[in-house]
Amino acid sequence: MIGSAIRHACLCILLLLCKPAAAVLYVGGTCQFATIQAAINAAGADEAILISSGTYPEFLEIKDKNIVLQGGYTGCGTAPGNTIVDARSHAGHSVLNIQGSSSDLLYQIELTGGSAPGQGGGIASKTPQRLGMVACVVARMWCAVEDGLRQPLRGLAASW
């Protein structure tokens, strides 16, 4: 029973990963986009974004798109390594904010440094959608609470 469930989950992930994308956009190093958000803004539905290894000091907003964000890309003159989205320099924002009707997939990306009052410091969502995460890390998030103290947040918040 458990083996069957694991095989089913792996098959679902493979189908998501192997779904042909309409286009592929590249971020980092000498790639066409310097920031992940610029690539997200330029992406159409069902497109993939390959992100070079490195740390990106930004927060991400995805609105009404079905996209794949894949970290660890070693093209565009970058060395192998981790892809980290660090929102510490953007106080008051979740690292990833998903709005509208999206079905998105993150692969090999670390989300860190979010601090969003009243919502998820890591991933915030205000509408129902699907988010797949494979080999990702969500860590070091903060959320302001009513008494003004900063408390560590578990990373995710959703409301709809």
C-alpha angles and dihedrals in degrees: 000000000000092000089053092051091050091049090049092050091048091049091051091051092048091050090052092047095045097047106119112250123221090230140346122233123194129217133194139019108033093338125128094264128047095196134041091227091056089055092047090051091050095044122102126208117302095013128138127226118203111202123202119232114271142079119295113198097210145091122240131227122190117188123185097333135125102213141151118226110196122184130196095057110161100195127098093056098301130133124234114274145103127319110223128184105200117187097180092113090055104065116197097030135106112232089238123024116184120195135175126005108336137153104191137169129208119196128185097349130133117213114199145155101036120155115178123163111233096358141067113301089205108033124002126187129176099181134045115267140130124267121182120195123190123182091348133142126213109189147147099028128159135198127189115234130204096270090057095248119132112237129186111255126213089236107250135077130169133174131174 
